[in-house]
Amino acid sequence: AAEARACLARVSPSPPLPPPPPPPPTFYESLTACTSCPPTREPEMMMQDMRGMRMQQTHQTHQMHQMHQMHHRPSVTDVAATSLMETKNLEKAIRSIIGSFALAVGLGWENSFHAATHTVVDTIPVQLFQDYKVITKTGIAVFSFLLMLPVWLRHIVPKAELPVTAFQTLMEAEANVRPAATA
């Protein structure tokens, strides 16, 4: 214990921390403490002067921006490129909308087939199908797939594989055919 007291006695105390700096003056205090202004001026008047200077700077900046725009008008090629890009963006947007509708239709068909399969499995009076519902639903799904596959291969796949020009020609030919007048 004596050794610890001797060690503590040898250690010099740390110097005291300096006091914290005073807080900066508020805006109003800085206006009242201004030594370059005449003492008769009110702080409110000084603030009005500052607002006027800010408005004048904003007006000058606006005028410079207008002059810059006048000297840098877009060329005809810039306008054409912009409209071409907007056309491509419009086409992308339309294709995205069509894709989202296709997804919604596909999900609707999936939901209807699911409900139909569920209804068929629940209403079949055979106890074997009631005991093995998952296998029965899988069998109905495979049967539906095999029923629709040839129709899809015969009618949808050939049109999907057509080149764009042939598809456009086919659409124009179908648009030019007028239905026969019914009597």
Secondary structure, 3 states (H helix, E strand, C coil): CHHHHHHHHHCCCCCCCCCCCCCCCCHHHHHHCCCCCCCCCCHHHHHHHHHHHHHHHHHHHHHHHHHHHHHCCCCHHHHHHHHHHHHHHHHHHHHHHHHHHHHHHHHHHHHHHHHHHHHHHHHCCCHHHHHCHHHHHHHHHHHHHHHHHHHHHHHHHHHHCCCHHHHHHHHHHHHHCCCCCCC
